[in-house]
């Protein structure tokens, strides 16, 4: 499970792990609430507050991860942040792989539930220098046209200042802080521990 601030490099690391090991990926950010949901929190700018965990379906994400680990297959939504809506679905399968990589900004909130289900092999909070995270996040969000540029700039500055607190909060939830390079160096140990202890594949 890869947690961490938005833009810290979780998705890049997940893609590298998939390319190197073939491990299936689950994008937990696809479990956001849709724009018409009455429980979707709003920011002072009058837009959905994507940085509030209440904007996200924790129970649905946990159910999908459990189904994937138990049965080897699950159907997950495809979420479009620009339109605040689910635009489709796709199937994720484990095949013969011992590990599933699940990543998202609220992924640390799944740690307790995954442990209760005996499915957690590891929980890492990917971090970086705040200004590096700011630049990567802004470039990504502008490229994907997620929201108006001014909104993305303002949100980015708020998140840059909040980043140390975000990492500390995710650590308190059970995700160990580390850089993406540190995480990659620990992959072999993670797989070995998973096989020896018989832990679940997330």
N, CA and C atoms as an extended XYZ file, in Angstrom:
606
Properties=species:S:1:pos:R:3:atomname:S:1:resname:S:1:resid:I:1 pbc="F F F"
N         0.850       -1.167        0.000 N   UNK     1
C         0.000        0.000        0.000 CA  UNK     1
C         0.894        1.228        0.000 C   UNK     1
N         0.685        2.108       -1.015 N   UNK     2
C         1.487        3.317       -1.161 CA  UNK     2
C         0.625        4.538       -0.877 C   UNK     2
N         0.925        5.205        0.232 N   UNK     3
C         0.265        6.451        0.573 CA  UNK     3
C         1.231        7.595        0.306 C   UNK     3
N         0.853        8.804        0.742 N   UNK     4
C         1.728        9.952        0.588 CA  UNK     4
C         0.995       11.147        0.033 C   UNK     4
N         1.590       12.334        0.142 N   UNK     5
C         0.964       13.548       -0.375 CA  UNK     5
C         0.748       13.483       -1.883 C   UNK     5
N        -0.236       14.223       -2.367 N   UNK     6
C        -0.476       14.314       -3.805 CA  UNK     6
C         0.753       14.874       -4.495 C   UNK     6
N         1.277       14.145       -5.500 N   UNK     7
C         2.437       14.594       -6.247 CA  UNK     7
C         3.764       14.083       -5.735 C   UNK     7
N         3.761       13.281       -4.670 N   UNK     8
C         5.017       12.821       -4.070 CA  UNK     8
C         5.709       11.731       -4.883 C   UNK     8
N         4.991       11.091       -5.802 N   UNK     9
C         5.609       10.055       -6.634 CA  UNK     9
C         5.038        8.663       -6.453 C   UNK     9
N         3.870        8.562       -5.810 N   UNK    10
C         3.245        7.244       -5.589 CA  UNK    10
C         2.930        6.532       -6.892 C   UNK    10
N         2.290        7.247       -7.811 N   UNK    11
C         1.868        6.624       -9.068 CA  UNK    11
C         3.064        6.213       -9.915 C   UNK    11
N         4.097        7.054       -9.938 N   UNK    12
C         5.308        6.692      -10.683 CA  UNK    12
C         5.935        5.433      -10.118 C   UNK    12
N         6.033        5.373       -8.796 N   UNK    13
C         6.600        4.184       -8.165 CA  UNK    13
C         5.737        2.964       -8.464 C   UNK    13
N         4.421        3.098       -8.369 N   UNK    14
C         3.526        1.977       -8.649 CA  UNK    14
C         3.722        1.468      -10.074 C   UNK    14
N         3.859        2.390      -11.031 N   UNK    15
C         4.079        1.982      -12.427 CA  UNK    15
C         5.418        1.274      -12.594 C   UNK    15
N         6.443        1.743      -11.891 N   UNK    16
C         7.745        1.082      -11.984 CA  UNK    16
C         7.693       -0.329      -11.387 C   UNK    16
N         6.983       -0.482      -10.281 N   UNK    17
C         6.845       -1.810       -9.685 CA  UNK    17
C         6.063       -2.748      -10.599 C   UNK    17
N         5.052       -2.194      -11.266 N   UNK    18
C         4.285       -3.002      -12.216 CA  UNK    18
C         5.167       -3.438      -13.382 C   UNK    18
N         5.963       -2.500      -13.902 N   UNK    19
C         6.828       -2.823      -15.043 CA  UNK    19
C         7.904       -3.834      -14.663 C   UNK    19
N         8.448       -3.713      -13.464 N   UNK    20
C         9.550       -4.580      -13.050 CA  UNK    20
C         9.087       -5.959      -12.598 C   UNK    20
N         7.907       -6.017      -11.969 N   UNK    21
C         7.472       -7.275      -11.349 CA  UNK    21
C         6.139       -7.810      -11.885 C   UNK    21
N         5.436       -6.986      -12.655 N   UNK    22
C         4.134       -7.412      -13.173 CA  UNK    22
C         3.015       -7.307      -12.161 C   UNK    22
N         3.274       -6.729      -10.995 N   UNK    23
C         2.249       -6.655       -9.954 CA  UNK    23
C         1.061       -5.823      -10.408 C   UNK    23
N        -0.151       -6.293      -10.179 N   UNK    24
C        -1.343       -5.527      -10.548 CA  UNK    24
C        -1.450       -4.260       -9.710 C   UNK    24
N        -2.075       -3.234      -10.300 N   UNK    25
C        -2.213       -1.929       -9.657 CA  UNK    25
C        -3.671       -1.625       -9.374 C   UNK    25
N        -3.916       -1.013       -8.228 N   UNK    26
C        -5.242       -0.496       -7.911 CA  UNK    26
C        -5.105        0.984       -7.552 C   UNK    26
N        -5.757        1.851       -8.346 N   UNK    27
C        -5.716        3.291       -8.113 CA  UNK    27
C        -6.844        3.657       -7.138 C   UNK    27
N        -6.492        3.905       -5.887 N   UNK    28
C        -7.511        4.162       -4.879 CA  UNK    28
C        -8.190        5.519       -5.049 C   UNK    28
N        -7.555        6.451       -5.765 N   UNK    29
C        -8.193        7.741       -6.017 CA  UNK    29
C        -9.444        7.593       -6.887 C   UNK    29
N        -9.623        6.450       -7.505 N   UNK    30
C       -10.826        6.216       -8.311 CA  UNK    30
C       -12.069        5.988       -7.450 C   UNK    30
N       -11.897        5.968       -6.130 N   UNK    31
C       -13.034        5.768       -5.233 CA  UNK    31
C       -13.546        7.088       -4.646 C   UNK    31
N       -13.254        8.206       -5.309 N   UNK    32
C       -13.813        9.493       -4.898 CA  UNK    32
C       -15.334        9.488       -5.065 C   UNK    32
N       -15.995       10.320       -4.257 N   UNK    33
C       -17.433       10.535       -4.417 CA  UNK    33
C       -17.689       11.373       -5.668 C   UNK    33
N       -18.841       11.173       -6.282 N   UNK    34
C       -19.193       11.954       -7.475 CA  UNK    34
C       -19.741       13.319       -7.081 C   UNK    34
N       -19.742       14.226       -8.053 N   UNK    35
C       -20.121       15.611       -7.809 CA  UNK    35
C       -21.487       15.806       -7.206 C   UNK    35
N       -22.430       14.929       -7.499 N   UNK    36
C       -23.786       15.087       -6.979 CA  UNK    36
C       -24.007       14.458       -5.620 C   UNK    36
N       -22.980       13.881       -5.024 N   UNK    37
C       -23.114       13.215       -3.730 CA  UNK    37
C       -23.292       14.260       -2.627 C   UNK    37
N       -24.356       14.125       -1.837 N   UNK    38
C       -24.626       15.081       -0.765 CA  UNK    38
C       -23.546       15.080        0.310 C   UNK    38
N       -22.789       13.990        0.418 N   UNK    39
C       -21.757       13.892        1.447 CA  UNK    39
C       -20.391       14.384        0.966 C   UNK    39
N       -20.300       14.865       -0.267 N   UNK    40
C       -19.040       15.365       -0.798 CA  UNK    40
C       -18.718       16.712       -0.154 C   UNK    40
N       -17.628       16.837        0.596 N   UNK    41
C       -17.287       18.118        1.235 CA  UNK    41
C       -16.829       19.139        0.199 C   UNK    41
N       -17.112       20.382        0.457 N   UNK    42
C       -16.754       21.459       -0.463 CA  UNK    42
C       -15.684       22.353        0.160 C   UNK    42
N       -14.822       22.900       -0.682 N   UNK    43
C       -13.784       23.817       -0.227 CA  UNK    43
C       -14.344       25.237       -0.167 C   UNK    43
N       -13.622       26.179        0.457 N   UNK    44
C       -14.078       27.571        0.480 CA  UNK    44
C       -14.239       28.182       -0.908 C   UNK    44
N       -13.605       27.569       -1.921 N   UNK    45
C       -13.716       28.073       -3.287 CA  UNK    45
C       -14.986       27.591       -3.976 C   UNK    45
N       -15.789       26.779       -3.277 N   UNK    46
C       -17.022       26.269       -3.859 CA  UNK    46
C       -16.823       25.053       -4.737 C   UNK    46
N       -15.654       24.413       -4.631 N   UNK    47
C       -15.335       23.217       -5.410 CA  UNK    47
C       -15.209       22.019       -4.473 C   UNK    47
N       -15.374       20.802       -4.988 N   UNK    48
C       -15.174       19.626       -4.136 CA  UNK    48
C       -13.797       19.656       -3.475 C   UNK    48
N       -13.736       19.317       -2.205 N   UNK    49
C       -12.474       19.326       -1.468 CA  UNK    49
C       -11.835       17.947       -1.564 C   UNK    49
N       -10.978       17.777       -2.578 N   UNK    50
C       -10.378       16.477       -2.841 CA  UNK    50
C        -9.345       16.091       -1.788 C   UNK    50
N        -8.977       17.017       -0.907 N   UNK    51
C        -7.978       16.717        0.116 CA  UNK    51
C        -8.616       16.342        1.456 C   UNK    51
N        -9.928       16.285        1.492 N   UNK    52
C       -10.684       15.874        2.676 CA  UNK    52
C       -11.051       14.403        2.514 C   UNK    52
N       -10.666       13.572        3.486 N   UNK    53
C       -10.899       12.131        3.362 CA  UNK    53
C       -12.384       11.799        3.228 C   UNK    53
N       -13.259       12.710        3.642 N   UNK    54
C       -14.697       12.457        3.496 CA  UNK    54
C       -15.149       12.484        2.036 C   UNK    54
N       -14.284       12.972        1.141 N   UNK    55
C       -14.616       12.981       -0.286 CA  UNK    55
C       -14.392       11.616       -0.931 C   UNK    55
N       -14.023       10.647       -0.142 N   UNK    56
C       -13.548        9.352       -0.643 CA  UNK    56
C       -14.291        8.209        0.031 C   UNK    56
N       -14.585        7.139       -0.734 N   UNK    57
C       -15.317        5.976       -0.222 CA  UNK    57
C       -14.352        4.942        0.368 C   UNK    57
N       -14.049        5.054        1.656 N   UNK    58
C       -13.144        4.109        2.307 CA  UNK    58
C       -13.701        2.691        2.269 C   UNK    58
N       -14.965        2.519        2.621 N   UNK    59
C       -15.552        1.176        2.684 CA  UNK    59
C       -15.533        0.499        1.317 C   UNK    59
N       -15.830        1.258        0.271 N   UNK    60
C       -15.837        0.680       -1.076 CA  UNK    60
C       -14.426        0.278       -1.498 C   UNK    60
N       -13.441        1.097       -1.157 N   UNK    61
C       -12.056        0.772       -1.501 CA  UNK    61
C       -11.604       -0.490       -0.776 C   UNK    61
N       -11.917       -0.598        0.520 N   UNK    62
C       -11.548       -1.790        1.276 CA  UNK    62
C       -12.237       -3.038        0.735 C   UNK    62
N       -13.509       -2.910        0.392 N   UNK    63
C       -14.245       -4.058       -0.143 CA  UNK    63
C       -13.631       -4.539       -1.452 C   UNK    63
N       -13.238       -3.604       -2.312 N   UNK    64
C       -12.637       -3.978       -3.589 CA  UNK    64
C       -11.283       -4.639       -3.382 C   UNK    64
N       -10.481       -4.109       -2.469 N   UNK    65
C        -9.166       -4.708       -2.204 CA  UNK    65
C        -9.321       -6.109       -1.617 C   UNK    65
N       -10.283       -6.273       -0.727 N   UNK    66
C       -10.489       -7.603       -0.149 CA  UNK    66
C       -10.958       -8.591       -1.225 C   UNK    66
N       -11.881       -8.177       -2.071 N   UNK    67
C       -12.352       -9.065       -3.137 CA  UNK    67
C       -11.204       -9.455       -4.057 C   UNK    67
N       -10.353       -8.485       -4.388 N   UNK    68
C        -9.220       -8.777       -5.263 CA  UNK    68
C        -8.275       -9.783       -4.618 C   UNK    68
N        -7.952       -9.576       -3.342 N   UNK    69
C        -7.016      -10.472       -2.668 CA  UNK    69
C        -7.608      -11.853       -2.415 C   UNK    69
N        -8.902      -11.922       -2.136 N   UNK    70
C        -9.530      -13.215       -1.821 CA  UNK    70
C        -9.870      -14.025       -3.069 C   UNK    70
N       -10.347      -13.328       -4.109 N   UNK    71
C       -10.840      -14.043       -5.291 CA  UNK    71
C        -9.931      -13.917       -6.503 C   UNK    71
N        -8.997      -12.960       -6.474 N   UNK    72
C        -8.108      -12.747       -7.609 CA  UNK    72
C        -8.667      -11.818       -8.659 C   UNK    72
N        -9.831      -11.186       -8.383 N   UNK    73
C       -10.448      -10.348       -9.410 CA  UNK    73
C       -11.420       -9.372       -8.755 C   UNK    73
N       -11.461       -8.145       -9.259 N   UNK    74
C       -12.469       -7.192       -8.803 CA  UNK    74
C       -12.707       -6.144       -9.882 C   UNK    74
N       -13.883       -5.531       -9.829 N   UNK    75
C       -14.256       -4.469      -10.764 CA  UNK    75
C       -14.134       -3.139      -10.030 C   UNK    75
N       -13.394       -2.202      -10.610 N   UNK    76
C       -13.181       -0.909       -9.955 CA  UNK    76
C       -13.609        0.222      -10.887 C   UNK    76
N       -14.014        1.361      -10.298 N   UNK    77
C       -14.436        2.493      -11.128 CA  UNK    77
C       -13.249        3.219      -11.756 C   UNK    77
N       -13.551        3.996      -12.782 N   UNK    78
C       -12.589        4.930      -13.385 CA  UNK    78
C       -13.129        6.328      -13.122 C   UNK    78
N       -12.388        7.118      -12.359 N   UNK    79
C       -12.887        8.425      -11.916 CA  UNK    79
C       -12.178        9.549      -12.667 C   UNK    79
N       -12.961       10.535      -13.087 N   UNK    80
C       -12.421       11.713      -13.777 CA  UNK    80
C       -12.551       12.920      -12.852 C   UNK    80
N       -11.423       13.426      -12.351 N   UNK    81
C       -11.456       14.539      -11.404 CA  UNK    81
C       -11.966       15.808      -12.066 C   UNK    81
N       -11.622       16.019      -13.322 N   UNK    82
C       -12.045       17.245      -14.012 CA  UNK    82
C       -13.565       17.387      -14.022 C   UNK    82
N       -14.278       16.261      -14.202 N   UNK    83
C       -15.742       16.301      -14.247 CA  UNK    83
C       -16.387       15.828      -12.950 C   UNK    83
N       -15.560       15.433      -11.982 N   UNK    84
C       -16.052       14.931      -10.680 CA  UNK    84
C       -17.048       13.787      -10.858 C   UNK    84
N       -16.693       12.835      -11.724 N   UNK    85
C       -17.645       11.763      -12.010 CA  UNK    85
C       -16.935       10.462      -12.371 C   UNK    85
N       -17.662        9.350      -12.201 N   UNK    86
C       -17.190        8.044      -12.644 CA  UNK    86
C       -17.505        7.912      -14.132 C   UNK    86
N       -16.489        7.643      -14.920 N   UNK    87
C       -16.666        7.592      -16.371 CA  UNK    87
C       -16.630        6.175      -16.932 C   UNK    87
N       -16.395        5.184      -16.078 N   UNK    88
C       -16.357        3.811      -16.553 CA  UNK    88
C       -15.915        2.872      -15.440 C   UNK    88
N       -15.621        1.624      -15.816 N   UNK    89
C       -15.145        0.615      -14.884 CA  UNK    89
C       -14.107       -0.244      -15.582 C   UNK    89
N       -13.266       -0.897      -14.799 N   UNK    90
C       -12.334       -1.856      -15.385 CA  UNK    90
C       -12.038       -2.942      -14.367 C   UNK    90
N       -11.565       -4.071      -14.849 N   UNK    91
C       -11.303       -5.234      -14.006 CA  UNK    91
C        -9.820       -5.286      -13.661 C   UNK    91
N        -9.519       -5.548      -12.396 N   UNK    92
C        -8.145       -5.777      -11.935 CA  UNK    92
C        -8.053       -7.234      -11.493 C   UNK    92
N        -7.002       -7.924      -11.939 N   UNK    93
C        -6.807       -9.325      -11.591 CA  UNK    93
C        -5.404       -9.532      -11.034 C   UNK    93
N        -5.271      -10.475      -10.100 N   UNK    94
C        -3.957      -10.735       -9.504 CA  UNK    94
C        -3.124      -11.702      -10.326 C   UNK    94
N        -3.761      -12.606      -11.043 N   UNK    95
C        -2.996      -13.645      -11.722 CA  UNK    95
C        -2.246      -14.478      -10.693 C   UNK    95
N        -0.969      -14.763      -10.968 N   UNK    96
C        -0.157      -15.552      -10.044 CA  UNK    96
C         0.730      -14.685       -9.154 C   UNK    96
N         0.510      -13.383       -9.171 N   UNK    97
C         1.404      -12.476       -8.446 CA  UNK    97
C         1.117      -12.465       -6.946 C   UNK    97
N         2.179      -12.431       -6.117 N   UNK    98
C         2.003      -12.472       -4.659 CA  UNK    98
C         1.695      -11.114       -4.042 C   UNK    98
N         1.823      -10.045       -4.826 N   UNK    99
C         1.661       -8.691       -4.303 CA  UNK    99
C         0.746       -7.888       -5.206 C   UNK    99
N        -0.131       -7.109       -4.603 N   UNK   100
C        -0.948       -6.108       -5.295 CA  UNK   100
C        -0.493       -4.739       -4.806 C   UNK   100
N        -0.317       -3.801       -5.712 N   UNK   101
C         0.063       -2.438       -5.334 CA  UNK   101
C        -1.185       -1.562       -5.362 C   UNK   101
N        -1.555       -1.029       -4.194 N   UNK   102
C        -2.680       -0.106       -4.090 CA  UNK   102
C        -2.117        1.252       -3.698 C   UNK   102
N        -2.492        2.314       -4.422 N   UNK   103
C        -1.917        3.626       -4.119 CA  UNK   103
C        -2.958        4.722       -4.215 C   UNK   103
N        -2.768        5.766       -3.388 N   UNK   104
C        -3.670        6.902       -3.402 CA  UNK   104
C        -3.395        7.816       -2.224 C   UNK   104
N        -3.906        9.052       -2.284 N   UNK   105
C        -3.579       10.006       -1.221 CA  UNK   105
C        -4.233        9.642        0.108 C   UNK   105
N        -5.303        8.843        0.075 N   UNK   106
C        -5.948        8.421        1.313 CA  UNK   106
C        -5.651        6.960        1.644 C   UNK   106
N        -4.684        6.387        0.978 N   UNK   107
C        -4.407        4.957        1.142 CA  UNK   107
C        -4.066        4.595        2.580 C   UNK   107
N        -3.448        5.502        3.330 N   UNK   108
C        -3.084        5.190        4.717 CA  UNK   108
C        -4.311        4.882        5.566 C   UNK   108
N        -5.461        5.397        5.167 N   UNK   109
C        -6.684        5.139        5.930 CA  UNK   109
C        -7.157        3.697        5.776 C   UNK   109
N        -6.570        2.946        4.861 N   UNK   110
C        -6.940        1.538        4.693 CA  UNK   110
C        -6.109        0.612        5.559 C   UNK   110
N        -5.054        1.133        6.200 N   UNK   111
C        -4.116        0.268        6.923 CA  UNK   111
C        -4.824       -0.569        7.985 C   UNK   111
N        -5.606        0.080        8.838 N   UNK   112
C        -6.271       -0.658        9.917 CA  UNK   112
C        -7.203       -1.739        9.364 C   UNK   112
N        -7.988       -1.398        8.348 N   UNK   113
C        -8.916       -2.360        7.772 CA  UNK   113
C        -8.212       -3.527        7.108 C   UNK   113
N        -7.106       -3.256        6.424 N   UNK   114
C        -6.355       -4.332        5.777 CA  UNK   114
C        -5.705       -5.240        6.815 C   UNK   114
N        -5.229       -4.646        7.908 N   UNK   115
C        -4.642       -5.479        8.968 CA  UNK   115
C        -5.697       -6.371        9.601 C   UNK   115
N        -6.867       -5.821        9.832 N   UNK   116
C        -7.951       -6.624       10.413 CA  UNK   116
C        -8.301       -7.805        9.523 C   UNK   116
N        -8.188       -7.614        8.215 N   UNK   117
C        -8.510       -8.663        7.252 CA  UNK   117
C        -7.312       -9.567        6.944 C   UNK   117
N        -6.171       -9.297        7.590 N   UNK   118
C        -4.933      -10.061        7.378 CA  UNK   118
C        -4.487       -9.997        5.917 C   UNK   118
N        -4.560       -8.806        5.340 N   UNK   119
C        -4.215       -8.636        3.928 CA  UNK   119
C        -3.042       -7.687        3.699 C   UNK   119
N        -2.507       -7.083        4.748 N   UNK   120
C        -1.493       -6.039        4.571 CA  UNK   120
C        -0.091       -6.617        4.615 C   UNK   120
N         0.628       -6.474        3.499 N   UNK   121
C         2.025       -6.898        3.437 CA  UNK   121
C         2.964       -5.751        3.796 C   UNK   121
N         2.580       -4.526        3.472 N   UNK   122
C         3.411       -3.366        3.774 CA  UNK   122
C         2.643       -2.090        3.522 C   UNK   122
N         2.989       -1.042        4.268 N   UNK   123
C         2.326        0.253        4.120 CA  UNK   123
C         3.394        1.339        4.142 C   UNK   123
N         3.572        2.003        3.016 N   UNK   124
C         4.626        3.000        2.873 CA  UNK   124
C         4.041        4.354        2.496 C   UNK   124
N         4.512        5.396        3.161 N   UNK   125
C         4.136        6.773        2.831 CA  UNK   125
C         5.267        7.375        2.003 C   UNK   125
N         5.033        7.554        0.721 N   UNK   126
C         6.065        8.089       -0.169 CA  UNK   126
C         6.130        9.607        0.005 C   UNK   126
N         7.312       10.096        0.308 N   UNK   127
C         7.490       11.527        0.558 CA  UNK   127
C         8.612       12.065       -0.319 C   UNK   127
N         8.674       13.373       -0.408 N   UNK   128
C         9.704       14.057       -1.171 CA  UNK   128
C         9.914       15.421       -0.540 C   UNK   128
N        10.805       16.220       -1.096 N   UNK   129
C        10.935       17.601       -0.629 CA  UNK   129
C         9.683       18.362       -1.043 C   UNK   129
N         9.078       19.160       -0.140 N   UNK   130
C         7.799       19.809       -0.433 CA  UNK   130
C         7.760       20.598       -1.733 C   UNK   130
N         8.831       21.313       -2.076 N   UNK   131
C         8.793       22.084       -3.322 CA  UNK   131
C         8.862       21.175       -4.546 C   UNK   131
N         9.556       20.041       -4.427 N   UNK   132
C         9.577       19.066       -5.530 CA  UNK   132
C         8.174       18.498       -5.721 C   UNK   132
N         7.534       18.131       -4.615 N   UNK   133
C         6.163       17.626       -4.681 CA  UNK   133
C         5.235       18.663       -5.291 C   UNK   133
N         5.384       19.928       -4.879 N   UNK   134
C         4.562       21.015       -5.415 CA  UNK   134
C         4.697       21.102       -6.931 C   UNK   134
N         5.933       21.098       -7.433 N   UNK   135
C         6.160       21.230       -8.869 CA  UNK   135
C         5.606       20.064       -9.658 C   UNK   135
N         5.820       18.864       -9.168 N   UNK   136
C         5.316       17.679       -9.874 CA  UNK   136
C         3.790       17.665       -9.892 C   UNK   136
N         3.196       17.994       -8.759 N   UNK   137
C         1.733       17.994       -8.677 CA  UNK   137
C         1.135       19.038       -9.614 C   UNK   137
N         1.707       20.241       -9.619 N   UNK   138
C         1.173       21.303      -10.473 CA  UNK   138
C         1.307       20.942      -11.950 C   UNK   138
N         2.469       20.414      -12.336 N   UNK   139
C         2.676       20.028      -13.738 CA  UNK   139
C         1.676       18.951      -14.158 C   UNK   139
N         1.478       17.968      -13.292 N   UNK   140
C         0.525       16.892      -13.603 CA  UNK   140
C        -0.891       17.420      -13.724 C   UNK   140
N        -1.310       18.213      -12.751 N   UNK   141
C        -2.691       18.691      -12.729 CA  UNK   141
C        -2.988       19.629      -13.887 C   UNK   141
N        -2.000       20.452      -14.281 N   UNK   142
C        -2.190       21.329      -15.440 CA  UNK   142
C        -2.280       20.507      -16.720 C   UNK   142
N        -1.409       19.510      -16.845 N   UNK   143
C        -1.416       18.665      -18.038 CA  UNK   143
C        -2.745       17.945      -18.195 C   UNK   143
N        -3.296       17.469      -17.083 N   UNK   144
C        -4.560       16.736      -17.119 CA  UNK   144
C        -5.775       17.650      -17.034 C   UNK   144
N        -5.532       18.941      -16.908 N   UNK   145
C        -6.612       19.939      -16.842 CA  UNK   145
C        -7.633       19.570      -15.767 C   UNK   145
N        -7.121       19.248      -14.597 N   UNK   146
C        -7.994       18.766      -13.532 CA  UNK   146
C        -8.948       19.856      -13.040 C   UNK   146
N        -8.418       21.068      -12.892 N   UNK   147
C        -9.212       22.205      -12.441 CA  UNK   147
C        -8.592       23.471      -13.050 C   UNK   147
N        -9.248       24.648      -12.897 N   UNK   148
C        -8.662       25.890      -13.427 CA  UNK   148
C        -7.264       26.131      -12.855 C   UNK   148
N        -6.340       26.687      -13.653 N   UNK   149
C        -4.954       26.891      -13.207 CA  UNK   149
C        -4.826       27.655      -11.897 C   UNK   149
N        -5.609       28.709      -11.703 N   UNK   150
C        -5.511       29.485      -10.460 CA  UNK   150
C        -5.876       28.616       -9.260 C   UNK   150
N        -6.910       27.794       -9.421 N   UNK   151
C        -7.317       26.890       -8.343 CA  UNK   151
C        -6.204       25.898       -8.023 C   UNK   151
N        -5.566       25.356       -9.061 N   UNK   152
C        -4.494       24.393       -8.858 CA  UNK   152
C        -3.295       25.038       -8.167 C   UNK   152
N        -2.985       26.291       -8.538 N   UNK   153
C        -1.871       27.001       -7.918 CA  UNK   153
C        -2.143       27.237       -6.432 C   UNK   153
N        -3.329       27.726       -6.123 N   UNK   154
C        -3.673       28.005       -4.731 CA  UNK   154
C        -3.687       26.727       -3.892 C   UNK   154
N        -4.303       25.689       -4.453 N   UNK   155
C        -4.338       24.413       -3.730 CA  UNK   155
C        -2.928       23.897       -3.511 C   UNK   155
N        -2.078       24.032       -4.524 N   UNK   156
C        -0.708       23.551       -4.410 CA  UNK   156
C         0.065       24.236       -3.302 C   UNK   156
N        -0.112       25.539       -3.157 N   UNK   157
C         0.584       26.268       -2.099 CA  UNK   157
C         0.100       25.833       -0.717 C   UNK   157
N        -1.203       25.616       -0.602 N   UNK   158
C        -1.751       25.143        0.672 CA  UNK   158
C        -1.171       23.776        1.017 C   UNK   158
N        -1.130       22.882        0.034 N   UNK   159
C        -0.619       21.537        0.278 CA  UNK   159
C         0.881       21.536        0.562 C   UNK   159
N         1.624       22.450       -0.074 N   UNK   160
C         3.067       22.518        0.204 CA  UNK   160
C         3.311       22.843        1.671 C   UNK   160
N         2.564       23.815        2.201 N   UNK   161
C         2.727       24.175        3.606 CA  UNK   161
C         2.272       23.052        4.534 C   UNK   161
N         1.263       22.309        4.093 N   UNK   162
C         0.691       21.258        4.935 CA  UNK   162
C         1.439       19.934        4.835 C   UNK   162
N         2.372       19.806        3.888 N   UNK   163
C         2.965       18.501        3.598 CA  UNK   163
C         3.594       17.809        4.809 C   UNK   163
N         4.395       18.476        5.636 N   UNK   164
C         4.953       17.767        6.803 CA  UNK   164
C         3.862       17.186        7.701 C   UNK   164
N         2.789       17.924        7.887 N   UNK   165
C         1.687       17.424        8.703 CA  UNK   165
C         0.972       16.257        8.054 C   UNK   165
N         0.856       16.294        6.718 N   UNK   166
C         0.221       15.190        5.992 CA  UNK   166
C         1.022       13.902        6.180 C   UNK   166
N         2.350       14.007        6.039 N   UNK   167
C         3.211       12.834        6.209 CA  UNK   167
C         3.111       12.309        7.641 C   UNK   167
N         3.124       13.221        8.631 N   UNK   168
C         3.035       12.798       10.033 CA  UNK   168
C         1.708       12.104       10.314 C   UNK   168
N         0.620       12.618        9.738 N   UNK   169
C        -0.692       12.013        9.954 CA  UNK   169
C        -0.759       10.619        9.337 C   UNK   169
N        -0.170       10.453        8.157 N   UNK   170
C        -0.201        9.144        7.515 CA  UNK   170
C         0.700        8.155        8.250 C   UNK   170
N         1.790        8.664        8.817 N   UNK   171
C         2.635        7.797        9.641 CA  UNK   171
C         1.862        7.328       10.868 C   UNK   171
N         1.084        8.223       11.463 N   UNK   172
C         0.287        7.850       12.635 CA  UNK   172
C        -0.747        6.785       12.297 C   UNK   172
N        -1.197        6.758       11.031 N   UNK   173
C        -2.158        5.748       10.590 CA  UNK   173
C        -1.497        4.410       10.282 C   UNK   173
N        -0.151        4.394       10.256 N   UNK   174
C         0.550        3.131       10.056 CA  UNK   174
C         1.366        3.020        8.791 C   UNK   174
N         1.506        4.118        8.021 N   UNK   175
C         2.295        4.086        6.787 CA  UNK   175
C         3.694        4.635        7.068 C   UNK   175
N         4.714        3.861        6.804 N   UNK   176
C         6.093        4.242        7.110 CA  UNK   176
C         6.630        5.224        6.069 C   UNK   176
N         7.074        6.425        6.474 N   UNK   177
C         7.584        7.411        5.507 CA  UNK   177
C         8.910        6.981        4.881 C   UNK   177
N         9.046        7.193        3.578 N   UNK   178
C        10.283        6.908        2.863 CA  UNK   178
C        10.202        7.507        1.472 C   UNK   178
N        11.342        7.670        0.834 N   UNK   179
C        11.354        8.131       -0.547 CA  UNK   179
C        11.042        6.955       -1.476 C   UNK   179
N        10.759        7.273       -2.735 N   UNK   180
C        10.485        6.207       -3.701 CA  UNK   180
C        11.708        5.313       -3.885 C   UNK   180
N        12.912        5.909       -3.871 N   UNK   181
C        14.126        5.096       -4.022 CA  UNK   181
C        14.301        4.153       -2.842 C   UNK   181
N        14.030        4.654       -1.646 N   UNK   182
C        14.119        3.786       -0.472 CA  UNK   182
C        13.115        2.645       -0.570 C   UNK   182
N        11.933        2.945       -1.055 N   UNK   183
C        10.910        1.909       -1.200 CA  UNK   183
C        11.355        0.823       -2.171 C   UNK   183
N        11.925        1.237       -3.301 N   UNK   184
C        12.353        0.248       -4.293 CA  UNK   184
C        13.449       -0.658       -3.746 C   UNK   184
N        14.300       -0.113       -2.879 N   UNK   185
C        15.357       -0.944       -2.296 CA  UNK   185
C        14.798       -1.975       -1.317 C   UNK   185
N        13.575       -1.759       -0.845 N   UNK   186
C        12.989       -2.662        0.146 CA  UNK   186
C        12.012       -3.674       -0.458 C   UNK   186
N        11.867       -3.646       -1.769 N   UNK   187
C        10.895       -4.521       -2.418 CA  UNK   187
C        11.222       -5.991       -2.209 C   UNK   187
N        12.489       -6.376       -2.370 N   UNK   188
C        12.846       -7.788       -2.228 CA  UNK   188
C        12.546       -8.293       -0.824 C   UNK   188
N        12.838       -7.465        0.190 N   UNK   189
C        12.540       -7.865        1.568 CA  UNK   189
C        11.037       -8.012        1.774 C   UNK   189
N        10.259       -7.114        1.144 N   UNK   190
C         8.798       -7.184        1.267 CA  UNK   190
C         8.268       -8.497        0.711 C   UNK   190
N         8.734       -8.882       -0.464 N   UNK   191
C         8.266      -10.122       -1.089 CA  UNK   191
C         8.673      -11.333       -0.257 C   UNK   191
N         9.902      -11.327        0.239 N   UNK   192
C        10.374      -12.449        1.041 CA  UNK   192
C         9.539      -12.589        2.312 C   UNK   192
N         9.253      -11.476        2.969 N   UNK   193
C         8.458      -11.503        4.192 CA  UNK   193
C         7.038      -11.979        3.905 C   UNK   193
N         6.474      -11.521        2.785 N   UNK   194
C         5.119      -11.918        2.413 CA  UNK   194
C         5.016      -13.423        2.229 C   UNK   194
N         6.005      -14.002        1.581 N   UNK   195
C         5.964      -15.439        1.307 CA  UNK   195
C         6.194      -16.254        2.569 C   UNK   195
N         7.103      -15.780        3.433 N   UNK   196
C         7.428      -16.525        4.653 CA  UNK   196
C         6.263      -16.492        5.639 C   UNK   196
N         5.677      -15.296        5.816 N   UNK   197
C         4.623      -15.138        6.818 CA  UNK   197
C         3.245      -15.509        6.293 C   UNK   197
N         3.121      -15.642        4.976 N   UNK   198
C         1.831      -15.958        4.406 CA  UNK   198
C         0.875      -14.782        4.466 C   UNK   198
N         1.415      -13.549        4.439 N   UNK   199
C         0.559      -12.366        4.490 CA  UNK   199
C        -0.211      -12.231        3.193 C   UNK   199
N        -1.308      -11.444        3.252 N   UNK   200
C        -2.091      -11.183        2.051 CA  UNK   200
C        -1.299      -10.355        1.070 C   UNK   200
N        -1.781      -10.216       -0.166 N   UNK   201
C        -0.962       -9.654       -1.220 CA  UNK   201
C        -1.052       -8.152       -1.411 C   UNK   201
N        -1.615       -7.356       -0.494 N   UNK   202
C        -1.691       -5.923       -0.760 CA  UNK   202
C        -0.472       -5.207       -0.218 C   UNK   202
